[in-house]
Amino acid sequence: MKGKGAYIKQLNEKTIRELISERKKLKKELYNLKMKNAIRGLKETHKI
């Protein structure tokens, strides 16, 4: 869990705009992974 603490610190240093863009990017990535899984094209289901 060392990486989690570093990630939280990194988030605290970002501005609101950067956090919003990060959230949008992660939502798009999750959507793409879910779509691939729905069509049985995803081999790494642990990422969802």
PDB file of N, CA, C and O in Angstrom:
ATOM      1  N   MET A   1       0.803  -1.206   0.000  1.00  0.00           N
ATOM      2  CA  MET A   1       0.000   0.000   0.000  1.00  0.00           C
ATOM      3  C   MET A   1       0.845   1.269   0.000  1.00  0.00           C
ATOM      4  O   MET A   1       0.315   2.365   0.186  1.00  0.00           O
ATOM      5  N   LYS A   2       2.134   1.134  -0.204  1.00  0.00           N
ATOM      6  CA  LYS A   2       2.982   2.319  -0.251  1.00  0.00           C
ATOM      7  C   LYS A   2       2.575   3.229  -1.400  1.00  0.00           C
ATOM      8  O   LYS A   2       2.574   4.453  -1.263  1.00  0.00           O
ATOM      9  N   GLY A   3       2.230   2.628  -2.530  1.00  0.00           N
ATOM     10  CA  GLY A   3       1.859   3.399  -3.702  1.00  0.00           C
ATOM     11  C   GLY A   3       0.610   4.233  -3.488  1.00  0.00           C
ATOM     12  O   GLY A   3       0.472   5.304  -4.078  1.00  0.00           O
ATOM     13  N   LYS A   4      -0.299   3.758  -2.654  1.00  0.00           N
ATOM     14  CA  LYS A   4      -1.551   4.475  -2.416  1.00  0.00           C
ATOM     15  C   LYS A   4      -1.295   5.801  -1.708  1.00  0.00           C
ATOM     16  O   LYS A   4      -1.892   6.818  -2.063  1.00  0.00           O
ATOM     17  N   GLY A   5      -0.415   5.800  -0.714  1.00  0.00           N
ATOM     18  CA  GLY A   5      -0.097   7.029   0.006  1.00  0.00           C
ATOM     19  C   GLY A   5       0.559   8.054  -0.900  1.00  0.00           C
ATOM     20  O   GLY A   5       0.259   9.246  -0.822  1.00  0.00           O
ATOM     21  N   ALA A   6       1.451   7.590  -1.757  1.00  0.00           N
ATOM     22  CA  ALA A   6       2.117   8.486  -2.698  1.00  0.00           C
ATOM     23  C   ALA A   6       1.109   9.050  -3.696  1.00  0.00           C
ATOM     24  O   ALA A   6       1.182  10.218  -4.077  1.00  0.00           O
ATOM     25  N   TYR A   7       0.171   8.206  -4.112  1.00  0.00           N
ATOM     26  CA  TYR A   7      -0.850   8.643  -5.066  1.00  0.00           C
ATOM     27  C   TYR A   7      -1.745   9.709  -4.442  1.00  0.00           C
ATOM     28  O   TYR A   7      -2.111  10.677  -5.109  1.00  0.00           O
ATOM     29  N   ILE A   8      -2.101   9.542  -3.174  1.00  0.00           N
ATOM     30  CA  ILE A   8      -2.943  10.520  -2.479  1.00  0.00           C
ATOM     31  C   ILE A   8      -2.203  11.851  -2.352  1.00  0.00           C
ATOM     32  O   ILE A   8      -2.800  12.910  -2.548  1.00  0.00           O
ATOM     33  N   LYS A   9      -0.922  11.806  -2.030  1.00  0.00           N
ATOM     34  CA  LYS A   9      -0.127  13.038  -1.947  1.00  0.00           C
ATOM     35  C   LYS A   9      -0.089  13.742  -3.293  1.00  0.00           C
ATOM     36  O   LYS A   9      -0.198  14.966  -3.374  1.00  0.00           O
ATOM     37  N   GLN A  10       0.067  12.951  -4.347  1.00  0.00           N
ATOM     38  CA  GLN A  10       0.111  13.511  -5.694  1.00  0.00           C
ATOM     39  C   GLN A  10      -1.221  14.186  -6.034  1.00  0.00           C
ATOM     40  O   GLN A  10      -1.236  15.244  -6.664  1.00  0.00           O
ATOM     41  N   LEU A  11      -2.328  13.586  -5.623  1.00  0.00           N
ATOM     42  CA  LEU A  11      -3.642  14.180  -5.877  1.00  0.00           C
ATOM     43  C   LEU A  11      -3.814  15.485  -5.116  1.00  0.00           C
ATOM     44  O   LEU A  11      -4.414  16.428  -5.632  1.00  0.00           O
ATOM     45  N   ASN A  12      -3.296  15.551  -3.899  1.00  0.00           N
ATOM     46  CA  ASN A  12      -3.417  16.765  -3.095  1.00  0.00           C
ATOM     47  C   ASN A  12      -2.676  17.940  -3.710  1.00  0.00           C
ATOM     48  O   ASN A  12      -3.035  19.093  -3.471  1.00  0.00           O
ATOM     49  N   GLU A  13      -1.646  17.661  -4.499  1.00  0.00           N
ATOM     50  CA  GLU A  13      -0.850  18.718  -5.111  1.00  0.00           C
ATOM     51  C   GLU A  13      -1.475  19.256  -6.400  1.00  0.00           C
ATOM     52  O   GLU A  13      -1.078  20.318  -6.880  1.00  0.00           O
ATOM     53  N   LYS A  14      -2.433  18.546  -6.954  1.00  0.00           N
ATOM     54  CA  LYS A  14      -3.029  18.949  -8.229  1.00  0.00           C
ATOM     55  C   LYS A  14      -4.104  20.006  -8.029  1.00  0.00           C
ATOM     56  O   LYS A  14      -4.701  20.121  -6.959  1.00  0.00           O
ATOM     57  N   THR A  15      -4.334  20.778  -9.094  1.00  0.00           N
ATOM     58  CA  THR A  15      -5.388  21.784  -9.065  1.00  0.00           C
ATOM     59  C   THR A  15      -6.728  21.117  -9.383  1.00  0.00           C
ATOM     60  O   THR A  15      -6.779  19.958  -9.794  1.00  0.00           O
ATOM     61  N   ILE A  16      -7.798  21.868  -9.185  1.00  0.00           N
ATOM     62  CA  ILE A  16      -9.144  21.340  -9.458  1.00  0.00           C
ATOM     63  C   ILE A  16      -9.281  20.948 -10.926  1.00  0.00           C
ATOM     64  O   ILE A  16      -9.846  19.899 -11.235  1.00  0.00           O
ATOM     65  N   ARG A  17      -8.777  21.769 -11.822  1.00  0.00           N
ATOM     66  CA  ARG A  17      -8.880  21.462 -13.256  1.00  0.00           C
ATOM     67  C   ARG A  17      -8.149  20.169 -13.594  1.00  0.00           C
ATOM     68  O   ARG A  17      -8.644  19.355 -14.374  1.00  0.00           O
ATOM     69  N   GLU A  18      -6.978  19.985 -13.009  1.00  0.00           N
ATOM     70  CA  GLU A  18      -6.216  18.761 -13.258  1.00  0.00           C
ATOM     71  C   GLU A  18      -6.955  17.541 -12.720  1.00  0.00           C
ATOM     72  O   GLU A  18      -6.954  16.483 -13.348  1.00  0.00           O
ATOM     73  N   LEU A  19      -7.581  17.691 -11.560  1.00  0.00           N
ATOM     74  CA  LEU A  19      -8.334  16.580 -10.978  1.00  0.00           C
ATOM     75  C   LEU A  19      -9.544  16.220 -11.830  1.00  0.00           C
ATOM     76  O   LEU A  19      -9.865  15.043 -11.999  1.00  0.00           O
ATOM     77  N   ILE A  20     -10.210  17.231 -12.362  1.00  0.00           N
ATOM     78  CA  ILE A  20     -11.374  16.986 -13.217  1.00  0.00           C
ATOM     79  C   ILE A  20     -10.952  16.270 -14.494  1.00  0.00           C
ATOM     80  O   ILE A  20     -11.617  15.327 -14.924  1.00  0.00           O
ATOM     81  N   SER A  21      -9.854  16.709 -15.101  1.00  0.00           N
ATOM     82  CA  SER A  21      -9.386  16.046 -16.317  1.00  0.00           C
ATOM     83  C   SER A  21      -8.937  14.616 -16.017  1.00  0.00           C
ATOM     84  O   SER A  21      -9.139  13.720 -16.838  1.00  0.00           O
ATOM     85  N   GLU A  22      -8.335  14.396 -14.858  1.00  0.00           N
ATOM     86  CA  GLU A  22      -7.941  13.043 -14.441  1.00  0.00           C
ATOM     87  C   GLU A  22      -9.177  12.157 -14.278  1.00  0.00           C
ATOM     88  O   GLU A  22      -9.173  11.000 -14.699  1.00  0.00           O
ATOM     89  N   ARG A  23     -10.235  12.701 -13.667  1.00  0.00           N
ATOM     90  CA  ARG A  23     -11.475  11.949 -13.475  1.00  0.00           C
ATOM     91  C   ARG A  23     -12.097  11.579 -14.820  1.00  0.00           C
ATOM     92  O   ARG A  23     -12.538  10.445 -15.011  1.00  0.00           O
ATOM     93  N   LYS A  24     -12.133  12.534 -15.753  1.00  0.00           N
ATOM     94  CA  LYS A  24     -12.701  12.256 -17.072  1.00  0.00           C
ATOM     95  C   LYS A  24     -11.910  11.174 -17.790  1.00  0.00           C
ATOM     96  O   LYS A  24     -12.483  10.294 -18.430  1.00  0.00           O
ATOM     97  N   LYS A  25     -10.584  11.247 -17.678  1.00  0.00           N
ATOM     98  CA  LYS A  25      -9.732  10.254 -18.326  1.00  0.00           C
ATOM     99  C   LYS A  25      -9.983   8.865 -17.742  1.00  0.00           C
ATOM    100  O   LYS A  25     -10.078   7.887 -18.484  1.00  0.00           O
ATOM    101  N   LEU A  26     -10.089   8.777 -16.422  1.00  0.00           N
ATOM    102  CA  LEU A  26     -10.322   7.486 -15.776  1.00  0.00           C
ATOM    103  C   LEU A  26     -11.705   6.931 -16.105  1.00  0.00           C
ATOM    104  O   LEU A  26     -11.867   5.722 -16.268  1.00  0.00           O
ATOM    105  N   LYS A  27     -12.712   7.819 -16.202  1.00  0.00           N
ATOM    106  CA  LYS A  27     -14.060   7.366 -16.566  1.00  0.00           C
ATOM    107  C   LYS A  27     -14.083   6.807 -17.983  1.00  0.00           C
ATOM    108  O   LYS A  27     -14.729   5.791 -18.239  1.00  0.00           O
ATOM    109  N   LYS A  28     -13.371   7.475 -18.921  1.00  0.00           N
ATOM    110  CA  LYS A  28     -13.309   6.985 -20.295  1.00  0.00           C
ATOM    111  C   LYS A  28     -12.611   5.635 -20.353  1.00  0.00           C
ATOM    112  O   LYS A  28     -13.042   4.730 -21.069  1.00  0.00           O
ATOM    113  N   GLU A  29     -11.528   5.509 -19.591  1.00  0.00           N
ATOM    114  CA  GLU A  29     -10.791   4.251 -19.562  1.00  0.00           C
ATOM    115  C   GLU A  29     -11.665   3.123 -19.015  1.00  0.00           C
ATOM    116  O   GLU A  29     -11.671   2.019 -19.561  1.00  0.00           O
ATOM    117  N   LEU A  30     -12.400   3.398 -17.943  1.00  0.00           N
ATOM    118  CA  LEU A  30     -13.291   2.394 -17.367  1.00  0.00           C
ATOM    119  C   LEU A  30     -14.393   2.014 -18.353  1.00  0.00           C
ATOM    120  O   LEU A  30     -14.721   0.835 -18.488  1.00  0.00           O
ATOM    121  N   TYR A  31     -14.964   2.997 -19.039  1.00  0.00           N
ATOM    122  CA  TYR A  31     -16.013   2.729 -20.023  1.00  0.00           C
ATOM    123  C   TYR A  31     -15.482   1.822 -21.130  1.00  0.00           C
ATOM    124  O   TYR A  31     -16.139   0.860 -21.529  1.00  0.00           O
ATOM    125  N   ASN A  32     -14.282   2.142 -21.621  1.00  0.00           N
ATOM    126  CA  ASN A  32     -13.693   1.329 -22.683  1.00  0.00           C
ATOM    127  C   ASN A  32     -13.450  -0.104 -22.221  1.00  0.00           C
ATOM    128  O   ASN A  32     -13.686  -1.051 -22.971  1.00  0.00           O
ATOM    129  N   LEU A  33     -12.979  -0.261 -20.992  1.00  0.00           N
ATOM    130  CA  LEU A  33     -12.752  -1.606 -20.460  1.00  0.00           C
ATOM    131  C   LEU A  33     -14.062  -2.367 -20.311  1.00  0.00           C
ATOM    132  O   LEU A  33     -14.120  -3.562 -20.602  1.00  0.00           O
ATOM    133  N   LYS A  34     -15.112  -1.689 -19.861  1.00  0.00           N
ATOM    134  CA  LYS A  34     -16.417  -2.345 -19.717  1.00  0.00           C
ATOM    135  C   LYS A  34     -16.978  -2.762 -21.070  1.00  0.00           C
ATOM    136  O   LYS A  34     -17.570  -3.834 -21.193  1.00  0.00           O
ATOM    137  N   MET A  35     -16.796  -1.919 -22.088  1.00  0.00           N
ATOM    138  CA  MET A  35     -17.285  -2.262 -23.422  1.00  0.00           C
ATOM    139  C   MET A  35     -16.535  -3.463 -23.976  1.00  0.00           C
ATOM    140  O   MET A  35     -17.144  -4.368 -24.546  1.00  0.00           O
ATOM    141  N   LYS A  36     -15.216  -3.476 -23.812  1.00  0.00           N
ATOM    142  CA  LYS A  36     -14.438  -4.624 -24.275  1.00  0.00           C
ATOM    143  C   LYS A  36     -14.887  -5.890 -23.562  1.00  0.00           C
ATOM    144  O   LYS A  36     -14.987  -6.951 -24.177  1.00  0.00           O
ATOM    145  N   ASN A  37     -15.157  -5.782 -22.275  1.00  0.00           N
ATOM    146  CA  ASN A  37     -15.599  -6.943 -21.506  1.00  0.00           C
ATOM    147  C   ASN A  37     -16.967  -7.415 -21.990  1.00  0.00           C
ATOM    148  O   ASN A  37     -17.231  -8.616 -22.047  1.00  0.00           O
ATOM    149  N   ALA A  38     -17.826  -6.475 -22.334  1.00  0.00           N
ATOM    150  CA  ALA A  38     -19.170  -6.824 -22.794  1.00  0.00           C
ATOM    151  C   ALA A  38     -19.123  -7.608 -24.107  1.00  0.00           C
ATOM    152  O   ALA A  38     -19.961  -8.478 -24.344  1.00  0.00           O
ATOM    153  N   ILE A  39     -18.150  -7.301 -24.951  1.00  0.00           N
ATOM    154  CA  ILE A  39     -18.038  -8.028 -26.218  1.00  0.00           C
ATOM    155  C   ILE A  39     -17.001  -9.150 -26.132  1.00  0.00           C
ATOM    156  O   ILE A  39     -16.553  -9.680 -27.149  1.00  0.00           O
ATOM    157  N   ARG A  40     -16.638  -9.494 -24.919  1.00  0.00           N
ATOM    158  CA  ARG A  40     -15.724 -10.608 -24.640  1.00  0.00           C
ATOM    159  C   ARG A  40     -14.335 -10.392 -25.241  1.00  0.00           C
ATOM    160  O   ARG A  40     -13.644 -11.357 -25.568  1.00  0.00           O
ATOM    161  N   GLY A  41     -13.927  -9.136 -25.387  1.00  0.00           N
ATOM    162  CA  GLY A  41     -12.615  -8.855 -25.958  1.00  0.00           C
ATOM    163  C   GLY A  41     -11.570  -8.513 -24.922  1.00  0.00           C
ATOM    164  O   GLY A  41     -10.418  -8.251 -25.268  1.00  0.00           O
ATOM    165  N   LEU A  42     -11.948  -8.511 -23.661  1.00  0.00           N
ATOM    166  CA  LEU A  42     -11.022  -8.114 -22.604  1.00  0.00           C
ATOM    167  C   LEU A  42     -10.443  -9.357 -21.937  1.00  0.00           C
ATOM    168  O   LEU A  42     -11.178 -10.208 -21.438  1.00  0.00           O
ATOM    169  N   LYS A  43      -9.132  -9.447 -21.937  1.00  0.00           N
ATOM    170  CA  LYS A  43      -8.464 -10.593 -21.319  1.00  0.00           C
ATOM    171  C   LYS A  43      -8.087 -10.305 -19.870  1.00  0.00           C
ATOM    172  O   LYS A  43      -7.880 -11.235 -19.090  1.00  0.00           O
ATOM    173  N   GLU A  44      -7.996  -9.024 -19.501  1.00  0.00           N
ATOM    174  CA  GLU A  44      -7.562  -8.633 -18.159  1.00  0.00           C
ATOM    175  C   GLU A  44      -8.743  -8.060 -17.382  1.00  0.00           C
ATOM    176  O   GLU A  44      -8.822  -6.850 -17.171  1.00  0.00           O
ATOM    177  N   THR A  45      -9.653  -8.922 -16.960  1.00  0.00           N
ATOM    178  CA  THR A  45     -10.868  -8.450 -16.295  1.00  0.00           C
ATOM    179  C   THR A  45     -10.600  -7.865 -14.915  1.00  0.00           C
ATOM    180  O   THR A  45     -11.471  -7.198 -14.357  1.00  0.00           O
ATOM    181  N   HIS A  46      -9.428  -8.095 -14.355  1.00  0.00           N
ATOM    182  CA  HIS A  46      -9.117  -7.534 -13.041  1.00  0.00           C
ATOM    183  C   HIS A  46      -8.990  -6.012 -13.073  1.00  0.00           C
ATOM    184  O   HIS A  46      -8.999  -5.381 -12.016  1.00  0.00           O
ATOM    185  N   LYS A  47      -8.873  -5.411 -14.244  1.00  0.00           N
ATOM    186  CA  LYS A  47      -8.740  -3.957 -14.356  1.00  0.00           C
ATOM    187  C   LYS A  47     -10.061  -3.232 -14.149  1.00  0.00           C
ATOM    188  O   LYS A  47     -10.071  -2.031 -13.878  1.00  0.00           O
ATOM    189  N   ILE A  48     -11.163  -3.939 -14.271  1.00  0.00           N
ATOM    190  CA  ILE A  48     -12.473  -3.291 -14.139  1.00  0.00           C
ATOM    191  C   ILE A  48     -12.766  -2.970 -12.713  1.00  0.00           C
ATOM    192  O   ILE A  48     -13.825  -2.421 -12.409  1.00  0.00           O
TER     193      ILE A  48
END
